[in-house]
């Protein structure tokens, strides 16, 4: 019975827009950190993190018209 409720909770969590968006941002941050670590360029990490965070904050809509309005 608890596995049903756990899987139901996971499905509800994945359905939320903010959770899926935060997973995408986490993947971008993790990927940039792995890239900098692999190439031994840790000085690039802070600008990359700041760029990822800035783009995550500015992108508020999933439609192309909403993205264009946010950028303008």
DOVO-800888 format. One line per 3 residues: number of its first residue (from 0); their letters; for each residue x, y, z of N, C-alpha, C. Coordinates in Angstrom, 3 decimals, padded with zeros to 6 digits. Layout:
! DOVO-800888
NUM) a) X:Y:Z:X:Y:Z:X:Y:Z; ...
//
This chain:
! DOVO-800888
0) xxx) 000.818:-001.197:000.000:000.000:000.000:000.000:000.863:001.263:000.000; 001.953:001.249:000.731:002.784:002.444:000.801:003.526:002.685:-000.508; 003.835:001.625:-001.261:004.502:001.826:-002.548:003.574:002.518:-003.540
3) xxx) 002.270:002.239:-003.448:001.308:002.935:-004.305:001.268:004.420:-003.972; 001.226:004.724:-002.687:001.165:006.135:-002.315:002.484:006.840:-002.639; 003.611:006.119:-002.522:004.899:006.718:-002.866:004.982:007.008:-004.352
6) xxx) 004.560:006.055:-005.185:004.593:006.283:-006.629:003.594:007.366:-007.028; 002.486:007.417:-006.350:001.514:008.483:-006.618:002.109:009.842:-006.254; 002.809:009.911:-005.129:003.448:011.162:-004.727:004.520:011.580:-005.724
9) xxx) 005.284:010.612:-006.218:006.302:010.935:-007.219:005.679:011.441:-008.511; 004.594:010.831:-008.928:003.909:011.293:-010.138:003.371:012.709:-009.963; 002.823:012.984:-008.803:002.317:014.343:-008.542:003.458:015.344:-008.508
12) xxx) 004.606:014.943:-007.959:005.764:015.833:-007.895:006.303:016.129:-009.291; 006.398:015.103:-010.141:006.890:015.306:-011.504:005.929:016.148:-012.324; 004.660:016.142:-011.989:003.672:016.909:-012.746:003.771:018.404:-012.472
15) xxx) 004.372:018.761:-011.387:004.495:020.185:-011.070:005.538:020.842:-011.963; 005.206:022.021:-012.464:006.098:022.731:-013.374:007.369:023.180:-012.672; 007.245:023.657:-011.461:008.414:024.186:-010.760:009.425:023.093:-010.442
18) xxx) 008.959:021.897:-010.158:009.884:020.815:-009.857:010.650:020.404:-011.107; 009.958:020.248:-012.212:010.652:019.851:-013.444:011.609:020.949:-013.901; 011.234:022.192:-013.682:012.109:023.303:-014.041:013.355:023.308:-013.154
21) xxx) 013.194:023.037:-011.872:014.349:023.014:-010.978:015.273:021.845:-011.296; 014.727:020.740:-011.781:015.570:019.613:-012.199:016.410:020.015:-013.409; 015.816:020.750:-014.338:016.582:021.211:-015.508:017.710:022.154:-015.101
24) xxx) 017.447:023.050:-014.161:018.480:023.968:-013.695:019.571:023.195:-012.957; 019.185:022.208:-012.169:020.161:021.377:-011.468:021.060:020.629:-012.451; 020.479:020.108:-013.520:021.272:019.412:-014.533:022.245:020.378:-015.211
27) xxx) 021.803:021.588:-015.492:022.684:022.573:-016.119:023.843:022.945:-015.182; 023.546:023.144:-013.897:024.597:023.471:-012.942:025.578:022.316:-012.771; 025.059:021.104:-012.694:025.907:019.932:-012.541:026.767:019.718:-013.784
30) xxx) 026.187:019.907:-014.946:026.942:019.749:-016.182:028.062:020.761:-016.327; 027.788:022.009:-015.963:028.839:023.022:-016.051:029.938:022.761:-015.028; 029.571:022.279:-013.864:030.583:021.952:-012.862:031.446:020.777:-013.328
33) xxx) 030.821:019.758:-013.909:031.582:018.609:-014.410:032.496:019.026:-015.559; 032.000:019.902:-016.437:032.812:020.379:-017.552:034.047:021.121:-017.049; 033.852:022.028:-016.102:034.982:022.801:-015.568:035.958:021.909:-014.808
36) xxx) 035.448:020.952:-014.107:036.311:020.050:-013.349:037.108:019.149:-014.294; 036.466:018.661:-015.344:037.133:017.778:-016.294:038.255:018.509:-017.037; 038.011:019.754:-017.413:039.000:020.534:-018.153:039.934:021.333:-017.239
39) xxx) 039.787:021.160:-015.943:040.621:021.845:-014.935:040.603:023.362:-015.139; 039.424:023.890:-015.338:039.208:025.329:-015.511:038.200:025.818:-014.481; 038.533:025.689:-013.221:037.592:026.063:-012.167:037.338:027.567:-012.111
42) xxx) 038.202:028.363:-012.750:037.968:029.809:-012.771:036.765:030.176:-013.641; 036.346:029.278:-014.520:035.175:029.533:-015.362:033.861:029.183:-014.677; 033.946:028.553:-013.525:032.743:028.040:-012.886:031.800:029.142:-012.417
45) xxx) 032.320:030.176:-011.801:031.455:031.243:-011.276:030.723:031.976:-012.400; 031.407:032.378:-013.497:030.628:033.002:-014.583:029.583:032.073:-015.187; 029.904:030.800:-015.315:028.913:029.860:-015.841:027.724:029.725:-014.908
48) xxx) 027.978:029.598:-013.614:026.888:029.512:-012.643:026.018:030.765:-012.685; 026.643:031.922:-012.741:025.873:033.161:-012.774:025.024:033.257:-014.049; 025.575:032.812:-015.170:024.806:032.813:-016.415:023.630:031.856:-016.363
51) xxx) 023.835:030.690:-015.777:022.749:029.716:-015.657:021.652:030.244:-014.748; 022.041:030.832:-013.640:021.056:031.379:-012.700:020.302:032.548:-013.330; 021.021:033.416:-014.061:020.357:034.551:-014.710:019.363:034.083:-015.770
54) xxx) 019.748:033.082:-016.544:018.805:032.596:-017.563:017.634:031.860:-016.933; 017.872:031.200:-015.796:016.764:030.526:-015.103:015.784:031.538:-014.532; 016.281:032.660:-014.058:015.393:033.687:-013.507:014.643:034.443:-014.598
57) xxx) 015.274:034.643:-015.728:014.624:035.437:-016.773:013.639:034.620:-017.597; 013.803:033.317:-017.644:012.905:032.482:-018.438:011.712:032.090:-017.573; 010.606:032.756:-017.825:009.435:032.525:-016.990:008.314:031.800:-017.720
60) xxx) 008.369:031.803:-019.040:007.278:031.217:-019.802:007.833:030.171:-020.761; 007.067:029.124:-021.015:007.526:028.066:-021.904:007.190:028.322:-023.367; 006.297:029.234:-023.635:005.964:029.517:-025.032:006.995:030.489:-025.613
63) xxx) 007.168:030.462:-026.906:008.184:031.313:-027.512:007.809:032.786:-027.430; 006.493:033.082:-027.417:006.079:034.476:-027.291:006.379:035.010:-025.886; 006.167:034.176:-024.876:006.466:034.590:-023.510:007.955:034.783:-023.292
66) xxx) 008.773:033.931:-023.881:010.229:034.092:-023.780:010.684:035.357:-024.470; 010.113:035.638:-025.629:010.473:036.851:-026.358:010.091:038.089:-025.561; 008.906:038.077:-024.962:008.489:039.225:-024.141:009.387:039.388:-022.928
69) xxx) 009.810:038.300:-022.308:010.692:038.391:-021.148:012.060:038.932:-021.525; 012.548:038.548:-022.716:013.845:039.036:-023.146:013.785:040.501:-023.552; 012.666:040.917:-024.143:012.537:042.332:-024.551:012.345:043.196:-023.326
//
